[in-house]
């Protein structure tokens, strides 16, 4: 009742060749996917680099603007303080006369002598 062993071997050989063909196709598919994954990885790395460069450039531009504004503000404050100090020194030395003070009487006019 067993089939012919030669036919059985031939059927197994055919089946083995089919399985080997499927395995080869699977290996090729895996290799193609690996290649595609490598491409995707390269693109992702390039995108990461370009994004980090853009972010750094944007950050630098933003901070440059803020730093310039801070420098201008500090310069205005320093100049203002120097002007106030100069005015105080000039008032203290009498170079700039102070307004009339109520503690000193105004000078008396001198009458001409007859």
C-alpha positions in Angstrom: 0.0 0.0 0.0 3.0 2.3 0.3 3.6 4.3 -2.9 6.6 3.7 -5.0 9.8 4.9 -3.2 11.1 6.4 -6.4 8.0 8.5 -6.8 8.2 9.4 -3.2 11.8 10.6 -3.5 11.0 12.5 -6.7 8.0 14.2 -4.9 10.2 15.1 -2.0 12.9 16.5 -4.3 10.3 18.6 -6.1 8.9 19.8 -2.7 12.5 20.5 -1.5 13.2 22.6 -4.7 10.0 24.6 -4.1 11.0 25.3 -0.5 14.5 26.2 -1.6 13.0 28.6 -4.1 10.8 30.2 -1.5 13.8 30.5 0.9 15.9 32.2 -1.9 13.0 34.7 -2.6 12.7 35.4 1.1 16.5 36.0 1.4 16.3 38.4 -1.6 13.4 40.2 -0.1 15.2 40.6 3.2 18.3 41.9 1.4 16.2 44.4 -0.5 14.6 45.5 2.7 18.0 45.8 4.3 19.1 48.0 1.4 16.0 50.1 1.7 16.4 50.4 5.5 20.0 51.6 4.9 18.7 54.2 2.5 16.1 55.3 5.0 18.7 55.4 7.7 20.9 57.6 5.5 18.0 60.0 4.7 17.1 60.1 8.4 20.7 61.0 9.3 20.8 63.7 6.6 17.5 65.1 7.8 18.7 65.1 11.4 21.9 67.0 10.5 20.1 69.5 8.3 17.4 70.1 11.0 20.0 70.5 13.7 21.9 73.0 11.5 18.7 74.9 10.8 17.8 74.9 14.5 21.3 76.1 15.5 21.2 78.9 12.8 17.7 79.9 14.0 18.9 79.9 17.7 22.0 81.9 16.8 19.9 84.5 14.8 17.4 84.8 17.6 20.1 85.2 20.3 22.0 87.6 18.1 19.0 89.8 17.9 18.4 89.7 21.6 22.1 90.2 22.4 22.1 93.3 20.2 19.0 94.7 22.0 20.6 94.0 25.3 23.8 95.8 24.3 21.8 98.8 23.1 19.9 98.9 26.3 23.0 98.7 28.4 24.7 101.4 26.3 21.7 103.7 26.8 21.7 103.1 30.6 25.4 103.7 30.9 25.2 106.9 28.9 22.3 108.1 31.0 24.1 107.4 34.2 27.2 109.2 32.9 25.1 112.3 32.0 23.5 112.4 35.4 26.9 112.1 37.1 28.3 114.9 34.9 25.4 117.2 35.8 25.8 116.5 39.5 29.6 117.2 39.3 29.0 120.4 37.3 26.4 121.6 39.8 28.6 120.8 42.8 31.6 122.7 41.3 29.5 125.7 40.4 30.1 125.5 36.7 26.3 125.3 36.3 24.8 127.8 38.7 21.9 126.6 40.8 18.7 128.5 40.8 18.2 131.4 43.3 18.1 130.1 46.8 15.8 131.5 49.4 18.5 131.5 52.1 20.6 134.2 50.4 19.1 137.6 49.8 19.3 139.1 46.3 22.2 141.6 45.9 21.3 145.2 46.9 21.6 147.7 44.1 24.3 150.2 44.7 23.1 153.8 44.7 25.3 156.3 42.8 27.2 158.8 44.9 26.1 162.4 44.7 
